[in-house]
Structures are given as structure tokens and as C-alpha cells.
Amino acid sequence: MPRFLLLFLALIALFNLSRIVREPRPDADRPMDFRTCYVGQAVLRQGQTPYDDATLKAGWQHIIQHEGFNSRTQPGLPNLPFLYPPWAAALFGLTVGRVPYAVAWPLWYVLAVLSLAAVAWLWARILARCTSVPWWQFLLLAVALKGTVPALLTGQPTFAALALGVGALAVSHNSDQRPVRQVLAGVLLGLAAFKVTLLLPFAAWFLWKKQWLPLAVAAATVGLLSAVAWSWAAFPHNLLPTYQQLVAQVRAQSFDPTDPDYPLTQGMTLRLELGNVLEWLWPGSSRWHMLLHGALWLAASLRLWWRRWQYGPLADWHLFLVVSTLTLLTTYHLYYDAVLLLPLLAFGYQAAGRQRWLLAALVLPLLLPLNGFALALGNPAALHGLYFLMPLALLGVLGMLLADSSKGPEHKVSQG
């Protein structure tokens, strides 16, 4: 990577890290995303449903009264309801949920930081045969992405899920189909499934390599955790309908293009979905989003098939990038989920000079606080387009990944 780009990433990473000292010291309320998971598992272990907002809030009140600390905010609607699947509640309930919240939230911060470092280190090991990108450059890119540090401060479980998922890839990579390692990879993949929205690229990796045992073990792991969750619920038949009602509430309040402040409401500024741009350009188009997203997947699949026919197999990590980018563009993901794209460093190293600079330009919206610039200027309507540069940039990245027809080390890796 050119030294200028490394220096640029380092400066942005330092600016992002300065947020830790610029903002108040974290307290029990700050890790909001983790708190929702912790309260959700506690409620479920009491036999109640974590998908009922009033029950979730009552569960939090019980925790703060029992442990004797103050809280200024509440979990649940309108901002952070518990929308994780039942097996996620079981996973948290069998691990950090077993210790008091006053111990659990600092522990979670440590785990989140270690998970991010593990993701960087594991990608460097997975890609060692095709590129010599050192692990610290993966970590530097991760911290430079503008969503990473805020997500760490809010206790986002994304990083733990990514560490489990990338760990599954690393365990299975070049393992000569050894059953023990394949089973371990499946267990890690099954544990990572608590963050369902991130699962698709990892599942695609194993499907591409035709490693069926890890997928079967992952499904069994999810099944066992689900059985634990159902056993905790006093009325398990209420879990699914209550969850569906909660999802309907969230959709009703979070996607209203008629709101004059639409780009700023309910996290719309942070979403990576291409459908978010389409709705902004053509209000009322949401009913067509599934078809448009499906067309994007179909076009990408046809291009991959054509590329395979013309140039031979695609590298596993290259396929991971394509599926990751498609996943970010077509399902509900926020800007911190862009950490999925760390292997772009390997792609950039192998790209030609002009392509490398084009890739840097496309990644720029994921690095710079464009939303903050718009707000600092009073959020004029003329600048609302800045809010949607991230998904448009990802669309450009997808185009680069699909257009690439280079031959080289990745083809050797794809056979490993």
C-alpha cells in the first residue's frame, strides 16, 4: 500500500480513537447495544419474552434495583429493542449473562476490542498465501472506518460475531478436510449466527468450498441454543408472534420518507442498503426493493459464472468480498458492519495502480464523517445526498470486484 494511503488511514484512525477521550467516560448506560442483549437474556431466563417492550424495560429496572446503580436511559423502543433471535438470548444467557451486569459490561468492552484485533490477525493468516498484508494494516483499516469506534463504545456485538465467523474460516482453511477442525469450524459458525445479518458471507464461503460438515454442525449448534431458549420461556409459543409484532412496530416508526428530516431519523443516515437510496430518490418505491435487490444478486451471480468460465475459479476471499458487499447493499446493515470488507486490503494490494486509487476513492465515504459535515453546515437539503454516498460507494466497490479479471495468486489460493 502506498505510504500516503497508510498515513491517511493512520490519521483518520487517530481521529476516530480520540473520540474515546473527547467523550464522557463510559458508564452502565453507554454500552447500549450490549445492554439490550444482556437484558434480553435476563428476561428470557425469567420465563418472559424479551420481544415485549414493556417487559424488556421492566427487566432493566429489576437489574438496576437489584445491583444498586443508577441509569438515565431505558432499553427498547423507540431506539434499541431486542431484535435478536432466541438462540442469541440463549448464547448470552449461557456466557456473560451469568455474571452481574456491573461486571459484564466492562468485560464486554474488553471482549469487543480483543475480537476486533482477532479479526485483523485472522484475516492476515487466511490471506498469507496470496498477499503479505500485515495484520496491523487490517486493524488500521478497521479503526479508520468511521463506524468502528462508535460501535465499540456502544457495545455492538458485531465484533464478537465477526471474530467467531472469521475464526471459523481460519480453522477450516487448508485443513485438508480434517473432521475435528471441520466440526470446530461449524461450532464457531453456529455461535456467530447470533448476528444473523452477518452470516451470509461466511455460509457462502463454506458452500463455495463444498464443506458440508461445518454447515451441518453450525445448524446443530443453532438448534441446541434454540432448544435452550425455548426451555427458558414460560410460554414459548408467544415468542414468534411477539417478535413479529415488534418488527412491525420498528418498521412503522423507522421508515417514513414523508418526514422532512427523513435522512436524519431513526438511523437512516447510517444504513448501507441500496434500497435506502432508492426510497429517497423515488418515495414509495419500497415495495419494489426486493425485486431490485434480487436483480442485483442475479446479475452478480451471472457475472461470477461468466468470470469462472473465462478465467477459472475465483479466490475464496474474493467471493467473500462479493457476497459481503451484496449483503451490505441488500439487507439491513449499519455503517459499522463495513468491517466485513477488511479483505479489500488484499484486493487493493493486487490491483493495478489506477484501480488501487479508484478503490481508495470508493472507500472514502466509509472513512470521512460526511453526515457530520452536512450537520455542521446546517443540514441544507442540497447536502442530503451525502447521507447516501456510502451505499453508492459500495455499489462501485461491487462493480470493481465483479469487473476484476486478473489472474494470479488468488487462483492458487482458491484451490487450497
C-alpha positions in Angstrom: 0.0 0.0 0.0 1.4 3.5 -0.8 2.8 5.3 2.2 0.5 8.2 1.6 -2.6 6.0 2.0 -1.2 4.4 5.1 -0.5 7.8 6.6 -4.0 8.9 5.6 -5.6 5.8 7.3 -3.4 6.4 10.4 -4.5 10.0 10.8 -8.2 9.1 10.4 -7.8 6.2 12.9 -6.2 8.5 15.4 -9.0 11.0 14.9 -11.6 8.2 15.5 -9.7 7.0 18.6 -9.7 10.5 20.0 -13.4 10.1 20.5 -12.6 7.9 23.5 -11.1 10.9 25.3 -13.3 13.6 23.9 -16.5 12.0 25.2 -17.6 11.2 28.8 -16.2 8.1 30.4 -18.4 5.1 29.7 -20.8 4.0 32.3 -23.5 1.3 32.6 -25.8 3.1 30.1 -23.1 3.6 27.4 -22.9 0.1 26.0 -26.5 0.3 24.8 -26.3 -2.5 22.3 -24.8 -4.9 24.7 -27.2 -3.8 27.4 -30.1 -4.8 25.2 -28.6 -8.3 24.7 -27.9 -8.6 28.4 -31.4 -7.6 29.5 -33.0 -9.7 26.8 -31.3 -12.9 28.0 -32.2 -12.0 31.7 -35.9 -11.5 30.7 -35.9 -14.8 28.8 -34.3 -16.7 31.7 -37.1 -15.4 33.9 -39.6 -17.1 31.6 -40.8 -14.0 29.9 -40.4 -12.8 26.3 -37.7 -10.2 25.5 -39.6 -9.1 22.5 -42.2 -7.3 24.5 -41.0 -3.7 25.1 -42.7 -3.2 28.5 -41.2 -6.5 29.7 -37.8 -5.6 28.5 -37.9 -2.2 30.3 -39.2 -3.8 33.4 -36.3 -6.3 33.2 -33.8 -3.5 33.2 -35.4 -1.8 36.2 -35.2 -5.1 38.1 -31.4 -5.3 37.2 -30.6 -1.8 38.3 -32.6 -2.1 41.5 -31.0 -5.5 42.4 -27.5 -4.3 41.7 -27.9 -0.8 43.1 -26.7 1.5 40.4 -28.3 4.5 38.6 -29.5 4.6 35.0 -30.6 7.6 32.9 -31.9 5.7 29.9 -34.0 2.7 29.0 -33.5 -0.2 26.6 -36.2 -1.0 24.0 -38.3 1.3 21.8 -38.1 3.8 20.3 -34.3 3.2 19.7 -33.0 -0.2 20.7 -35.5 -3.1 21.0 -34.3 -6.7 21.4 -34.4 -7.9 17.8 -32.0 -10.8 18.1 -33.2 -14.4 17.5 -34.0 -16.7 20.6 -30.7 -18.5 20.2 -28.8 -15.2 20.7 -30.5 -14.8 24.0 -29.5 -18.4 24.9 -25.9 -17.7 23.9 -25.7 -14.6 26.1 -27.6 -16.3 28.9 -25.0 -19.1 29.0 -22.0 -16.8 28.9 -21.8 -13.2 30.1 -25.4 -13.3 31.3 -24.1 -15.4 34.2 -22.3 -12.5 35.8 -23.8 -9.3 37.3 -24.3 -6.5 34.8 -21.8 -4.3 36.7 -19.1 -6.9 35.8 -20.5 -7.9 32.4 -20.4 -4.5 30.6 -16.7 -3.7 31.3 -15.9 -7.4 30.4 -17.8 -6.9 27.1 -15.7 -3.9 26.2 -12.5 -5.9 26.6 -14.0 -8.8 24.6 -15.1 -6.4 21.8 -11.6 -4.9 21.5 -10.0 -8.3 21.5 -12.5 -9.5 18.9 -11.6 -6.7 16.6 -7.8 -7.4 16.9 -8.5 -11.1 16.4 -10.4 -10.4 13.1 -7.4 -8.4 11.8 -4.9 -11.1 12.8 -7.0 -14.0 11.4 -7.5 -12.3 8.0 -3.8 -11.9 7.8 -3.3 -15.6 8.4 -6.1 -16.6 6.0 -4.6 -14.5 3.2 -1.0 -15.2 3.9 -0.6 -17.4 0.8 -1.8 -14.7 -1.6 -0.7 -11.4 -0.1 1.7 -10.2 2.5 -0.5 -7.6 4.1 0.5 -7.5 7.8 -2.2 -7.9 10.4 -1.8 -4.4 11.8 -2.8 -2.9 8.4 -6.1 -4.8 8.6 -6.6 -3.4 12.2 -5.7 0.1 11.0 -8.3 0.0 8.2 -10.9 -1.3 10.8 -10.2 1.6 13.2 -10.2 4.1 10.3 -13.7 3.0 9.2 -15.9 5.7 10.7 -18.4 3.3 12.3 -15.9 1.1 14.3 -15.1 3.3 17.3 -18.7 4.5 17.9 -19.8 0.9 17.6 -17.2 -0.3 20.1 -18.3 2.4 22.5 -22.0 1.3 22.3 -21.0 -2.3 22.9 -22.0 -3.6 19.5 -21.9 -7.4 19.3 -20.9 -7.2 15.6 -17.2 -7.6 16.5 -17.7 -10.7 18.6 -19.8 -12.3 15.8 -17.1 -11.4 13.2 -14.4 -12.9 15.3 -16.3 -16.1 15.5 -17.1 -16.1 11.8 -13.6 -15.3 10.6 -12.3 -17.8 13.2 -14.5 -20.5 11.5 -12.9 -19.6 8.2 -9.4 -19.7 9.6 -9.9 -23.1 11.3 -11.3 -24.7 8.2 -8.8 -23.0 5.8 -6.5 -25.5 4.2 -7.4 -28.1 6.9 -7.4 -31.0 4.4 -11.0 -31.7 5.5 -9.9 -33.0 8.9 -13.1 -33.8 10.8 -12.1 -32.3 14.1 -11.2 -28.9 12.6 -14.3 -29.0 10.4 -16.5 -29.6 13.5 -14.8 -26.8 15.4 -15.3 -24.5 12.4 -19.0 -25.5 12.4 -19.4 -24.7 16.1 -17.8 -21.3 15.7 -20.0 -20.6 12.7 -23.1 -21.6 14.7 -22.1 -19.3 17.6 -21.6 -16.5 15.1 -25.2 -17.0 13.9 -26.5 -14.9 16.8 -25.8 -12.0 14.5 -27.9 -13.4 11.6 -27.5 -10.5 9.2 -23.7 -11.1 9.0 -24.0 -14.8 8.4 -24.4 -14.9 4.6 -20.8 -14.3 3.5 -19.5 -16.9 5.9 -22.1 -19.5 4.9 -21.2 -18.7 1.2 -17.5 -19.4 1.9 -18.3 -23.0 3.1 -20.8 -23.6 0.3 -18.2 -22.4 -2.3 -15.7 -24.9 -0.8 -18.3 -27.6 -0.6 -17.6 -28.1 3.1 -20.9 -29.5 4.2 -19.9 -30.8 7.7 -19.2 -27.3 9.1 -22.6 -26.1 7.8 -24.4 -29.1 9.4 -22.6 -28.6 12.7 -23.5 -24.9 12.7 -27.1 -25.8 12.1 -27.0 -28.2 15.0 -25.4 -25.6 17.3 -28.1 -23.1 16.5 -30.7 -25.9 17.1 -29.2 -26.6 20.5 -29.1 -23.0 21.6 -32.7 -22.6 20.3 -33.8 -25.5 22.4 -32.2 -23.8 25.5 -34.1 -20.6 24.7 -37.4 -22.4 24.3 -36.9 -24.3 27.6 -36.4 -21.0 29.4 -39.6 -19.4 28.0 -42.7 -20.0 30.1 -44.9 -19.6 27.0 -42.6 -20.4 24.1 -45.5 -20.3 21.6 -45.7 -16.5 22.3 -42.1 -15.8 21.2 -42.6 -15.7 17.4 -45.9 -13.7 17.3 -44.4 -11.2 19.8 -41.3 -10.9 17.7 -43.4 -10.3 14.6 -45.3 -7.6 16.3 -42.1 -5.9 17.4 -40.7 -5.9 13.9 -43.9 -4.3 12.6 -43.6 -1.6 15.2 -39.9 -0.9 14.3 -40.7 -0.7 10.6 -43.6 1.6 11.2 -41.6 4.1 13.1 -38.2 3.9 11.3 -39.0 4.3 7.6 -41.0 7.4 6.9 -39.8 9.2 3.8 -42.6 11.8 4.3 -40.7 13.1 7.3 -39.0 16.4 6.3 -36.0 15.2 8.3 -36.1 11.7 6.8 -32.3 11.3 6.2 -31.7 12.1 9.9 -34.5 10.0 11.5 -34.0 6.6 13.1 -30.6 5.9 11.9 -31.3 6.4 8.2 -28.0 8.2 7.8 -26.1 5.2 8.9 -27.7 2.5 6.7 -25.8 0.9 3.9 -28.8 -0.5 2.0 -29.2 0.4 -1.7 -32.9 0.5 -1.0 -32.4 3.4 1.3 -31.1 5.4 -1.7 -33.9 4.2 -3.9 -36.6 5.3 -1.4 -35.0 8.7 -1.1 -34.9 9.2 -4.9 -38.3 7.6 -5.6 -40.5 7.8 -2.5 -42.9 4.9 -2.3 -40.6 2.5 -4.2 -40.0 0.3 -1.2 -42.4 -2.4 -2.5 -40.0 -2.9 -5.4 -36.9 -3.1 -3.4 -36.9 -6.8 -3.0 -37.2 -7.3 -6.8 -34.4 -4.8 -7.4 -32.2 -6.3 -4.8 -32.9 -9.8 -6.3 -32.0 -8.5 -9.7 -28.7 -7.2 -8.3 -27.9 -10.7 -6.8 -28.9 -12.3 -10.1 -26.7 -10.0 -12.2 -23.7 -10.6 -9.8 -24.2 -14.3 -9.9 -24.3 -14.4 -13.7 -21.1 -12.3 -13.8 -19.4 -14.7 -11.4 -20.4 -17.6 -13.5 -19.1 -15.9 -16.7 -15.9 -15.0 -14.9 -15.3 -18.5 -13.7 -15.9 -19.8 -17.3 -13.5 -17.3 -18.8 -10.7 -17.2 -16.2 -11.2 -20.2 -13.8 -12.2 -20.4 -10.2 -12.5 -17.2 -8.1 -10.5 -17.0 -4.8 -12.4 -17.8 -1.7 -11.7 -14.4 -0.1 -12.7 -12.7 -3.4 -16.0 -14.4 -3.3 -16.3 -13.5 0.4 -15.9 -9.8 -0.6 -18.5 -10.0 -3.4 -21.1 -11.7 -1.1 -20.3 -9.3 1.8 -20.8 -6.3 -0.4 -24.1 -7.6 -1.8 -25.2 -8.4 1.8 -24.4 -4.9 2.9 -26.3 -3.4 -0.1 -29.4 -5.5 0.1 -30.2 -6.2 3.7 -30.4 -4.1 6.9 -26.9 -3.1 7.9 -25.4 -0.1 9.5 -22.1 1.5 8.8 -20.1 -0.4 11.4 -20.9 -3.6 9.6 -18.5 -2.5 6.8 -15.8 -4.2 8.9 -16.8 -7.2 6.8 -14.8 -5.7 4.0 -11.3 -5.9 5.6 -10.1 -8.2 2.8 -10.4 -5.2 0.5 -6.8 -4.6 1.6 -5.7 -7.8 -0.2 -7.7 -6.8 -3.3 -6.1 -3.4 -3.2 -2.6 -4.8 -3.0 -3.2 -7.0 -6.1 -4.9 -4.2 -8.1 -3.1 -2.2 -10.7 -2.1 1.4 -9.8 -5.2 3.2 -11.2 -7.5 0.6 -9.8 -5.9 1.0 -6.4 -6.6 4.7 -6.4 -10.1 4.2 -7.6 -10.7 1.7 -4.8 -9.4 4.3 -2.3 -11.8 6.9 -3.6 -14.7 4.5 -3.4 -13.9 3.6 0.2 -13.6 7.3 1.2 -17.3 7.7 2.2 -16.8 4.9 4.7 -13.9 6.8 6.3 -14.9 10.5 6.4 -17.8 11.9 8.6 -19.9 13.2 5.7 -23.0 13.3 7.8 -21.2 15.4 10.3 -20.1 17.8 7.6 -23.7 18.2 6.5 -25.0 18.8 10.0 -22.2 21.3 10.7 -23.4 23.3 7.7 -27.0 23.3 9.0 -28.1 20.2 7.1 -29.3 22.0 3.9 -31.4 19.9 1.6 -28.8 20.3 -1.1 -26.4 18.2 1.0 -28.8 15.4 1.8 -27.2 13.3 -0.9 -24.1 13.0 1.3 -26.1 10.6 3.5 -26.3 8.1 0.7 -22.7 8.2 -0.6 -21.9 5.1 1.5 -24.2 2.6 -0.3 -23.4 4.2 -3.7 -19.7 3.8 -2.9 -20.3 0.2 -2.0 -22.1 -0.3 -5.3 -18.9 1.0 -7.0 -16.8 -1.4 -5.0 -19.0 -4.3 -6.1 -18.5 -3.2 -9.7 -14.8 -3.3 -9.2 -14.9 -6.7 -7.6 -17.0 -8.2 -10.4 -15.1 -6.5 -13.2 -11.7 -7.8 -12.0 -10.4 -10.5 -14.3 -6.8 -10.6 -13.2 -5.0 -14.0 -13.0 -2.5 -14.6 -10.3 -2.0 -15.9 -6.7 -5.8 -15.8 -5.9 -6.3 -18.7 -8.3 -3.8 -20.9 -6.4 -5.4 -20.0 -3.1 -8.9 -20.9 -4.4 -7.7 -24.4 -4.8 -6.4 -24.7 -1.3 
